[in-house]
Amino acid sequence: MPHLITFETDKFDPASEPENPINPIAGESVLRWLQQELAGQYQLSSPEPEDWGWYSTIETPDGLLMVGASADTDQTQPIEWAIQIHKHRGLLDKLLGRNPHRSDDPLTVAIQDAVKAISQRSDSCLG
């Protein structure tokens, strides 16, 4: 099951992002920020566009995870952003309930901590 983190901040400007060629949804700047915030602990791939926003992948000791970010480009500041974290699991793992993505997974906790810090700095709320 994917984890979803939502937050509001004025730190990112969707208008300054490269255009998503698939769908006009922002998120690239959040993933670039996460790359910097998590450097030394995790190495996220370069952000790629998707029809629901932008995504990066990361290989962890627990497996391959995808981190997605998105926000509607027509919002005023502060912008509400969403970060999704998906763990890639095989069909057998899913059917048997093995190797789940837990909410206390180290990558998930690191992303939540980074979001909490940015939300506090911009006087925004964390959802």
DSSP file (Angstrom, degrees, kcal/mol; ACC not computed):
  #  RESIDUE AA STRUCTURE BP1 BP2  ACC     N-H-->O    O-->H-N    N-H-->O    O-->H-N    TCO  KAPPA ALPHA  PHI   PSI    X-CA   Y-CA   Z-CA
    1    1 A M              0   0    0      0, 0.0   100,-0.1     0, 0.0    86,-0.1   0.000 360.0 360.0 360.0 131.3    0.0    0.0    0.0
    2    2 A P        -     0   0    0      0, 0.0     2,-0.4     0, 0.0    84,-0.2  -0.348 360.0-130.9 -72.0 153.5    1.4    3.4   -0.9
    3    3 A H  E     -A   85   0A   0     82,-2.4    82,-2.4    99,-0.1     2,-0.5  -0.858  18.3-156.4-102.6 141.2    2.0    6.1    1.7
    4    4 A L  E     -A   84   0A   0     -2,-0.4     2,-0.5    80,-0.2    80,-0.2  -0.975   9.9-175.2-123.2 128.6    0.8    9.6    1.0
    5    5 A I  E     -A   83   0A   0     78,-2.8    78,-3.0    -2,-0.5     2,-0.4  -0.990   6.7-172.7-121.4 124.0    2.2   12.7    2.6
    6    6 A T  E     +A   82   0A   0     -2,-0.5   121,-3.2    76,-0.2     2,-0.3  -0.917  12.7 156.9-116.7 146.8    0.5   16.1    1.9
    7    7 A F  E     -AB  81 126A   0     74,-2.0    74,-3.3    -2,-0.4     2,-0.4  -0.986  32.4-127.2-159.5 161.0    1.7   19.5    3.0
    8    8 A E  E     +A   80   0A   0    117,-2.0     2,-0.3    -2,-0.3    72,-0.2  -0.942  36.4 148.8-115.8 138.6    1.5   23.1    2.1
    9    9 A T  E     -A   79   0A   0     70,-1.8    70,-2.3    -2,-0.4     3,-0.1  -0.982  44.0-145.2-159.7 158.1    4.5   25.4    1.5
   10   10 A D  S    S+     0   0    0     -2,-0.3    67,-0.1    68,-0.3    70,-0.0   0.235  79.4  97.0-106.6  10.8    5.5   28.4   -0.5
   11   11 A K  S    S+     0   0    0     68,-0.1     2,-0.4   107,-0.1    -1,-0.1   0.805  77.2  58.7 -69.6 -30.6    9.1   27.1   -1.0
   12   12 A F        -     0   0    0     -3,-0.1    67,-0.2    67,-0.1    -3,-0.1  -0.839  66.3-155.7-110.2 138.9    8.4   25.7   -4.5
   13   13 A D    >   -     0   0    0     -2,-0.4     3,-1.7     1,-0.1     4,-0.4  -0.917   1.8-162.9-113.2 105.8    7.1   27.6   -7.5
   14   14 A P  G >  S+     0   0    0      0, 0.0     3,-1.2     0, 0.0    -1,-0.1   0.813  89.1  63.6 -56.7 -30.4    5.3   25.3  -10.0
   15   15 A A  G 3  S+     0   0    0      1,-0.3     4,-0.1    -3,-0.1    58,-0.0   0.751  99.1  54.0 -67.4 -22.7    5.7   28.0  -12.7
   16   16 A S  G <  S+     0   0    0     -3,-1.7    -1,-0.3     2,-0.1     3,-0.1   0.497  90.2  98.2 -90.0  -3.0    9.5   27.7  -12.6
   17   17 A E  S <  S-     0   0    0     -3,-1.2     3,-0.1    -4,-0.4     2,-0.1  -0.447  86.6 -96.7 -80.3 155.4    9.5   23.9  -13.2
   18   18 A P        -     0   0    0      0, 0.0    10,-0.2     0, 0.0     2,-0.2  -0.403  54.2 -91.9 -63.7 151.2   10.1   22.4  -16.6
   19   19 A E        -     0   0    0      1,-0.1     7,-0.1    -3,-0.1    -4,-0.0  -0.441  30.9-126.7 -68.4 134.1    6.8   21.6  -18.3
   20   20 A N        -     0   0    0     -2,-0.2    -1,-0.1     1,-0.1     5,-0.0  -0.750  19.3-156.0 -77.4 113.6    5.5   18.1  -17.7
   21   21 A P  S    S+     0   0    0      0, 0.0    -1,-0.1     0, 0.0    30,-0.1   0.620  87.1  47.8 -72.3 -10.8    5.0   16.9  -21.3
   22   22 A I  S    S-     0   0    0      1,-0.4    29,-0.1    28,-0.2    -2,-0.0   0.858 129.5  -8.4 -94.4 -43.1    2.4   14.3  -20.3
   23   23 A N  S    S-     0   0    0     27,-0.3     2,-2.9     2,-0.2    -1,-0.4  -0.970  73.2-107.4-157.1 137.7    0.1   16.3  -18.1
   24   24 A P  S    S+     0   0    0      0, 0.0    49,-0.6     0, 0.0     2,-0.4  -0.336  71.8 129.9 -74.9  69.2    0.4   19.9  -16.7
   25   25 A I  E     -F   72   0B   0     -2,-2.9    47,-0.2    25,-0.2    -2,-0.2  -0.979  48.9-137.8-123.8 134.5    1.1   18.8  -13.1
   26   26 A A  E     +F   71   0B   0     45,-2.2    45,-1.0    -2,-0.4    28,-0.2  -0.303  52.8 114.1 -83.5 170.0    4.0   20.1  -11.0
   27   27 A G     >  +     0   0    0     43,-0.2     4,-1.8    26,-0.2     3,-0.3   0.172  45.6 100.6 154.6 -18.2    6.3   18.0   -8.7
   28   28 A E  H  > S+     0   0    0      1,-0.2     4,-2.2     2,-0.2     5,-0.2   0.885  83.9  53.7 -59.8 -40.8    9.8   18.1  -10.2
   29   29 A S  H  > S+     0   0    0      1,-0.2     4,-2.1     2,-0.2    -1,-0.2   0.848 106.0  52.7 -66.4 -34.1   11.0   20.8   -7.8
   30   30 A V  H  > S+     0   0    0     -3,-0.3     4,-2.5     2,-0.2    -1,-0.2   0.910 110.3  47.8 -66.9 -41.6    9.9   18.8   -4.7
   31   31 A L  H  X S+     0   0    0     -4,-1.8     4,-2.3     2,-0.2    -2,-0.2   0.883 110.5  51.4 -67.9 -37.4   11.8   15.7   -5.9
   32   32 A R  H  X S+     0   0    0     -4,-2.2     4,-1.6     2,-0.2    -1,-0.2   0.907 111.1  49.0 -63.0 -40.9   14.9   17.8   -6.6
   33   33 A W  H  X S+     0   0    0     -4,-2.1     4,-2.7     1,-0.2    -2,-0.2   0.919 109.9  50.9 -63.5 -43.7   14.6   19.2   -3.1
   34   34 A L  H  X S+     0   0    0     -4,-2.5     4,-2.6     1,-0.2    -2,-0.2   0.878 104.3  58.4 -63.1 -37.0   14.2   15.7   -1.7
   35   35 A Q  H  X S+     0   0    0     -4,-2.3     4,-0.5     1,-0.2    -1,-0.2   0.922 112.0  40.9 -55.4 -44.0   17.4   14.6   -3.6
   36   36 A Q  H >< S+     0   0    0     -4,-1.6     3,-0.6     2,-0.2    -2,-0.2   0.914 115.0  50.4 -71.1 -43.7   19.3   17.3   -1.7
   37   37 A E  H 3< S+     0   0    0     -4,-2.7    -2,-0.2     1,-0.2    -1,-0.2   0.845 117.5  39.3 -63.9 -35.0   17.6   16.7    1.6
   38   38 A L  H >X S+     0   0    0     -4,-2.6     4,-2.8    -5,-0.2     3,-2.3   0.442  83.3 129.5 -97.9  -1.0   18.3   12.9    1.5
   39   39 A A  T << S+     0   0    0     -3,-0.6     4,-0.1    -4,-0.5    -3,-0.1  -0.259  72.7  28.7 -55.8 139.4   21.8   13.1    0.0
   40   40 A G  T 34 S+     0   0    0      2,-0.2    -1,-0.3     1,-0.1     3,-0.1  -0.020 126.5  48.1  95.4 -29.9   24.2   11.0    2.0
   41   41 A Q  T <4 S+     0   0    0     -3,-2.3     2,-0.3     1,-0.4    -2,-0.2   0.787 122.3   8.4-103.3 -45.6   21.4    8.7    3.1
   42   42 A Y     <  -     0   0    0     -4,-2.8     2,-0.6    -7,-0.2    -1,-0.4  -0.961  58.5-141.4-139.9 151.4   19.6    7.9   -0.2
   43   43 A Q        -     0   0    0     -2,-0.3    16,-0.4    16,-0.3     2,-0.2  -0.897  20.2-163.1-119.3 101.7   20.2    8.5   -3.8
   44   44 A L        -     0   0    0     -2,-0.6    14,-0.2    14,-0.1    22,-0.0  -0.569  22.4-116.9 -79.1 144.2   17.0    9.3   -5.7
   45   45 A S        -     0   0    0     12,-2.4    -1,-0.1    -2,-0.2     3,-0.1  -0.253  47.0 -75.3 -70.1 167.5   17.0    9.0   -9.5
   46   46 A S        -     0   0    0      1,-0.1    11,-0.2    10,-0.1    -1,-0.2  -0.410  61.7 -96.5 -62.6 139.5   16.5   12.1  -11.6
   47   47 A P        -     0   0    0      0, 0.0     9,-0.2     0, 0.0    -1,-0.1  -0.303  42.0-165.9 -61.0 140.3   12.8   13.1  -11.7
   48   48 A E  E     -C   55   0A   0      7,-2.5     7,-2.4    -3,-0.1     2,-0.1  -0.953  22.5-108.5-125.9 146.2   10.8   11.9  -14.6
   49   49 A P  E     +C   54   0A   0      0, 0.0     2,-0.3     0, 0.0     5,-0.2  -0.407  35.8 176.7 -74.6 152.4    7.3   13.1  -15.7
   50   50 A E  E >   -C   53   0A   0      3,-2.8     3,-1.2   -27,-0.2   -27,-0.3  -0.916  45.6-101.8-144.4 165.5    4.3   10.9  -15.3
   51   51 A D  T 3  S+     0   0    0     -2,-0.3     3,-0.1     1,-0.3   -31,-0.0   0.718 123.4  42.9 -69.4 -17.3    0.6   11.5  -16.0
   52   52 A W  T 3  S-     0   0    0      1,-0.1     2,-0.3   -27,-0.0    -1,-0.3   0.353 131.6 -72.3-105.8   4.1   -0.1   12.2  -12.3
   53   53 A G  E <  S-C   50   0A   0     -3,-1.2    -3,-2.8    17,-0.1     2,-0.3  -0.972  74.8 -37.4 148.3-130.2    3.0   14.3  -11.6
   54   54 A W  E     -CD  49  69A   0     15,-2.3    15,-2.6    -2,-0.3     2,-0.3  -0.934  48.8-167.8-133.2 154.4    6.7   13.4  -11.4
   55   55 A Y  E     -CD  48  68A   0     -7,-2.4    -7,-2.5    -2,-0.3     2,-0.3  -0.980  11.1-168.6-144.1 156.5    8.5   10.4   -9.9
   56   56 A S  E     - D   0  67A   0     11,-2.3    11,-3.0    -2,-0.3     2,-0.3  -0.936  18.1-139.4-132.6 157.2   12.0    9.2   -8.9
   57   57 A T  E     - D   0  66A   0     -2,-0.3   -12,-2.4     9,-0.2     2,-0.3  -0.830  14.7-171.3-116.1 159.9   13.1    5.7   -7.9
   58   58 A I  E     - D   0  65A   0      7,-2.3     7,-2.8    -2,-0.3     2,-0.6  -0.976  18.3-139.2-151.6 135.2   15.4    4.6   -5.2
   59   59 A E  E     + D   0  64A   0    -16,-0.4   -16,-0.3    -2,-0.3     5,-0.2  -0.860  30.6 173.3 -95.6 123.9   17.0    1.2   -4.4
   60   60 A T  E >   - D   0  63A   0      3,-2.3     3,-1.8    -2,-0.6   -18,-0.0  -0.764  50.0 -99.9-120.8 168.7   17.0    0.5   -0.6
   61   61 A P  T 3  S+     0   0    0      0, 0.0     3,-0.1     0, 0.0    -1,-0.0   0.784 125.6  54.2 -59.0 -24.6   18.0   -2.6    1.4
   62   62 A D  T 3  S-     0   0    0      1,-0.3     2,-0.2     3,-0.0    -3,-0.0   0.482 123.7 -89.9 -88.2  -3.1   14.2   -3.3    1.6
   63   63 A G  E <   -D   60   0A   0     -3,-1.8    -3,-2.3     2,-0.0     2,-0.4  -0.750  62.4 -30.1 127.6-174.6   13.7   -3.1   -2.2
   64   64 A L  E     -D   59   0A   0     24,-0.3    24,-2.7    -2,-0.2     2,-0.3  -0.651  56.1-173.4 -83.6 131.7   12.9   -0.7   -5.0
   65   65 A L  E     -DE  58  87A   0     -7,-2.8    -7,-2.3    -2,-0.4     2,-0.5  -0.935  15.6-146.5-124.7 150.2   10.7    2.3   -4.1
   66   66 A M  E     -DE  57  86A   0     20,-2.9    20,-2.9    -2,-0.3     2,-0.5  -0.960   9.1-161.4-113.9 132.8    9.1    5.0   -6.2
   67   67 A V  E     -DE  56  85A   0    -11,-3.0   -11,-2.3    -2,-0.5     2,-0.3  -0.969  13.1-172.7-114.5 120.2    8.7    8.5   -4.8
   68   68 A G  E     -DE  55  84A   0     16,-2.9    16,-2.4    -2,-0.5     2,-0.3  -0.833   6.5-169.0-113.5 151.7    6.2   10.6   -6.6
   69   69 A A  E     +DE  54  83A   0    -15,-2.6   -15,-2.3    -2,-0.3     2,-0.3  -0.996  12.4 163.2-138.8 144.2    5.3   14.3   -6.1
   70   70 A S  E     + E   0  82A   0     12,-2.0    12,-2.3    -2,-0.3     2,-0.3  -0.997  11.8 166.3-158.5 155.9    2.5   16.4   -7.5
   71   71 A A  E     -F   26   0B   0    -45,-1.0   -45,-2.2    -2,-0.3     2,-0.2  -0.919  42.8-101.8-163.6 147.0    0.5   19.6   -7.2
   72   72 A D  E >   -F   25   0B   0      8,-0.4     3,-0.9    -2,-0.3   -47,-0.1  -0.535  26.7-140.8 -69.9 138.9   -2.0   21.4   -9.4
   73   73 A T  T 3  S+     0   0    0    -49,-0.6    -1,-0.1     1,-0.2   -48,-0.1   0.582  92.2  68.2 -79.8  -9.6   -0.3   24.3  -11.2
   74   74 A D  T 3  S+     0   0    0      2,-0.0    -1,-0.2   -60,-0.0     2,-0.2   0.245  76.0 109.9 -96.5  14.7   -3.3   26.6  -10.8
   75   75 A Q    <   -     0   0    0     -3,-0.9     2,-0.3     5,-0.1     4,-0.1  -0.500  63.6-128.6 -85.0 156.6   -3.0   27.1   -7.0
   76   76 A T        -     0   0    0      2,-0.2    -2,-0.0    -2,-0.2    -1,-0.0  -0.685  53.4 -46.9 -96.3 160.3   -1.9   30.2   -5.2
   77   77 A Q  S    S+     0   0    0     -2,-0.3   -67,-0.1     2,-0.1     2,-0.1  -0.436 118.9  51.2 -69.5 141.8    0.8   30.2   -2.6
   78   78 A P  S    S-     0   0    0      0, 0.0     2,-0.3     0, 0.0   -68,-0.3   0.547  87.8-152.7 -75.2 147.9    1.1   28.3   -0.3
   79   79 A I  E     -A    9   0A   0    -70,-2.3   -70,-1.8   -67,-0.2     2,-0.6  -0.654  10.7-129.2 -89.0 140.3    0.7   25.3   -2.6
   80   80 A E  E     -A    8   0A   0     -2,-0.3    -8,-0.4   -72,-0.2     2,-0.3  -0.833  32.4-171.1 -89.4 122.0   -0.6   22.0   -1.4
   81   81 A W  E     -A    7   0A   0    -74,-3.3   -74,-2.0    -2,-0.6     2,-0.4  -0.784  12.0-152.9-111.8 153.7    1.8   19.2   -2.5
   82   82 A A  E     -AE   6  70A   0    -12,-2.3   -12,-2.0    -2,-0.3     2,-0.5  -0.996   4.2-166.3-127.8 134.7    1.5   15.5   -2.3
   83   83 A I  E     -AE   5  69A   0    -78,-3.0   -78,-2.8    -2,-0.4     2,-0.4  -0.987   8.0-165.0-118.1 127.5    4.3   12.9   -2.0
   84   84 A Q  E     -AE   4  68A   0    -16,-2.4   -16,-2.9    -2,-0.5     2,-0.5  -0.905   4.0-162.8-111.2 140.5    3.5    9.3   -2.7
   85   85 A I  E     -AE   3  67A   0    -82,-2.4   -82,-2.4    -2,-0.4     2,-0.4  -0.976  11.3-177.6-125.4 117.8    5.9    6.5   -1.7
   86   86 A H  E     - E   0  66A   0    -20,-2.9   -20,-2.9    -2,-0.5     2,-0.5  -0.946  15.9-148.9-118.1 133.1    5.3    3.1   -3.4
   87   87 A K  E     - E   0  65A   0     -2,-0.4     2,-0.5   -22,-0.2   -22,-0.2  -0.887  19.9-130.2 -99.7 127.6    7.2   -0.1   -2.7
   88   88 A H        +     0   0    0    -24,-2.7     2,-0.4    -2,-0.5   -24,-0.3  -0.658  36.0 172.9 -78.1 122.4    7.6   -2.4   -5.6
   89   89 A R        -     0   0    0     -2,-0.5    10,-0.0   -26,-0.1   -26,-0.0  -0.965  30.6-112.1-130.9 147.5    6.6   -5.9   -4.6
   90   90 A G     >  -     0   0    0     -2,-0.4     4,-2.3     1,-0.1     5,-0.2  -0.251  34.2-104.9 -71.9 164.7    6.2   -9.1   -6.6
   91   91 A L  H  > S+     0   0    0      1,-0.2     4,-2.9     2,-0.2     5,-0.2   0.896 121.0  51.8 -58.4 -43.1    2.8  -10.7   -7.1
   92   92 A L  H  > S+     0   0    0      1,-0.2     4,-2.5     2,-0.2     6,-0.3   0.910 108.4  51.2 -62.8 -42.2    3.6  -13.5   -4.6
   93   93 A D  H  >>S+     0   0    0      1,-0.2     5,-2.0     2,-0.2     4,-0.8   0.917 113.0  46.4 -59.3 -43.1    4.5  -11.0   -1.9
   94   94 A K  H ><5S+     0   0    0     -4,-2.3     3,-0.5     3,-0.2    -2,-0.2   0.929 113.9  46.9 -66.3 -45.1    1.3   -9.1   -2.5
   95   95 A L  H 3<5S+     0   0    0     -4,-2.9    -2,-0.2     1,-0.2    -1,-0.2   0.872 119.9  39.0 -64.8 -37.1   -0.9  -12.2   -2.5
   96   96 A L  H 3<5S-     0   0    0     -4,-2.5    -1,-0.2    -5,-0.2    -2,-0.2   0.437 108.9-119.8 -94.8  -0.2    0.8  -13.6    0.7
   97   97 A G  T <<5 +     0   0    0     -4,-0.8    -3,-0.2    -3,-0.5     2,-0.2   0.761  62.0 148.9  70.5  24.5    1.1  -10.2    2.4
   98   98 A R      < +     0   0    0     -5,-2.0    -1,-0.2    -6,-0.3    -2,-0.1  -0.563  53.2  12.7 -91.8 156.3    4.8  -10.4    2.6
   99   99 A N  S    S-     0   0    0     -2,-0.2    -1,-0.2     1,-0.1    -2,-0.1   0.868  81.5-174.6  53.8  47.9    7.4   -7.6    2.6
  100  100 A P        -     0   0    0      0, 0.0     2,-0.9     0, 0.0    -1,-0.1  -0.261  33.0-107.3 -71.2 160.7    4.8   -4.8    3.1
  101  101 A H        -     0   0    0    -14,-0.1     2,-0.2  -100,-0.1   -14,-0.1  -0.805  42.8-156.0 -87.1 109.3    5.8   -1.1    3.0
  102  102 A R    >   -     0   0    0     -2,-0.9     3,-1.6     1,-0.1     6,-0.2  -0.554  22.9-125.0 -89.9 152.3    5.6   -0.1    6.6
  103  103 A S  T 3  S+     0   0    0      1,-0.3    -1,-0.1    -2,-0.2    -2,-0.0   0.693 111.7  56.1 -69.1 -17.8    5.0    3.4    7.8
  104  104 A D  T 3  S+     0   0    0      4,-0.1    -1,-0.3     5,-0.0    -3,-0.0   0.220  74.4 137.1 -98.8  15.4    8.2    3.2    9.9
  105  105 A D    <>  -     0   0    0     -3,-1.6     4,-2.6     1,-0.1     5,-0.2  -0.373  64.8-121.2 -54.9 136.2   10.3    2.4    6.8
  106  106 A P  H  > S+     0   0    0      0, 0.0     4,-2.3     0, 0.0     5,-0.1   0.855 110.8  48.9 -56.2 -39.1   13.5    4.4    7.1
  107  107 A L  H  > S+     0   0    0      2,-0.2     4,-2.4     1,-0.2     5,-0.2   0.930 111.8  49.0 -66.1 -43.6   13.0    6.2    3.8
  108  108 A T  H  > S+     0   0    0      1,-0.2     4,-2.6     2,-0.2    -1,-0.2   0.916 112.2  48.4 -60.9 -43.7    9.4    7.1    4.6
  109  109 A V  H  X S+     0   0    0     -4,-2.6     4,-2.6     2,-0.2    -1,-0.2   0.909 110.4  51.5 -63.4 -42.4   10.5    8.4    8.0
  110  110 A A  H  X S+     0   0    0     -4,-2.3     4,-2.0    -5,-0.2    -2,-0.2   0.900 112.0  46.5 -62.8 -40.5   13.3   10.5    6.4
  111  111 A I  H  X S+     0   0    0     -4,-2.4     4,-2.4     2,-0.2    -2,-0.2   0.919 112.1  50.5 -67.6 -43.2   10.8   12.0    3.9
  112  112 A Q  H  X S+     0   0    0     -4,-2.6     4,-2.5     1,-0.2    -2,-0.2   0.907 110.5  50.0 -60.5 -41.5    8.3   12.7    6.6
  113  113 A D  H  X S+     0   0    0     -4,-2.6     4,-2.2     2,-0.2    -1,-0.2   0.908 110.7  49.1 -63.8 -42.1   11.0   14.4    8.7
  114  114 A A  H  X S+     0   0    0     -4,-2.0     4,-2.2     2,-0.2    -2,-0.2   0.902 112.6  48.2 -64.0 -40.8   12.1   16.6    5.8
  115  115 A V  H  X S+     0   0    0     -4,-2.4     4,-2.5     2,-0.2    -2,-0.2   0.906 110.1  51.4 -67.4 -41.6    8.5   17.6    5.1
  116  116 A K  H  X S+     0   0    0     -4,-2.5     4,-2.1     1,-0.2    -2,-0.2   0.921 110.3  50.0 -60.4 -42.6    7.9   18.5    8.7
  117  117 A A  H  X S+     0   0    0     -4,-2.2     4,-1.8     1,-0.2    -2,-0.2   0.923 113.4  44.0 -63.8 -44.7   10.9   20.6    8.8
  118  118 A I  H  X S+     0   0    0     -4,-2.2     4,-1.5     1,-0.2    -1,-0.2   0.856 112.2  53.6 -70.0 -33.3   10.0   22.6    5.6
  119  119 A S  H  <>S+     0   0    0     -4,-2.5     5,-2.6     1,-0.2    -1,-0.2   0.880 109.7  47.7 -68.1 -37.1    6.4   22.9    6.8
  120  120 A Q  H ><5S+     0   0    0     -4,-2.1     3,-0.9    -5,-0.2    -2,-0.2   0.871 110.1  52.8 -70.3 -36.6    7.5   24.4   10.1
  121  121 A R  H 3<5S+     0   0    0     -4,-1.8    -1,-0.2     1,-0.2    -2,-0.2   0.813 114.8  41.0 -68.9 -29.3    9.9   26.9    8.3
  122  122 A S  T 3<5S-     0   0    0     -4,-1.5    -1,-0.2  -114,-0.1    -2,-0.2   0.286 108.9-119.2-104.1  12.8    7.2   28.1    6.0
  123  123 A D  T < 5 +     0   0    0     -3,-0.9    -3,-0.2     1,-0.2     2,-0.2   0.867  69.8 136.2  54.3  38.6    4.4   28.3    8.6
  124  124 A S      < -     0   0    0     -5,-2.6     2,-0.3    -6,-0.2    -1,-0.2  -0.529  54.0-104.3-107.7 177.3    2.4   25.8    6.6
  125  125 A C        -     0   0    0     -2,-0.2  -117,-2.0    -3,-0.1     2,-0.5  -0.802  17.6-140.5-110.7 150.6    0.5   22.7    7.7
  126  126 A L  B      B    7   0A   0     -2,-0.3  -119,-0.2  -119,-0.2   -10,-0.0  -0.904 360.0 360.0-106.5 128.2    1.3   19.1    7.3
  127  127 A G              0   0    0   -121,-3.2  -120,-0.2    -2,-0.5    -1,-0.1   0.419 360.0 360.0-111.9 360.0   -1.5   16.7    6.4
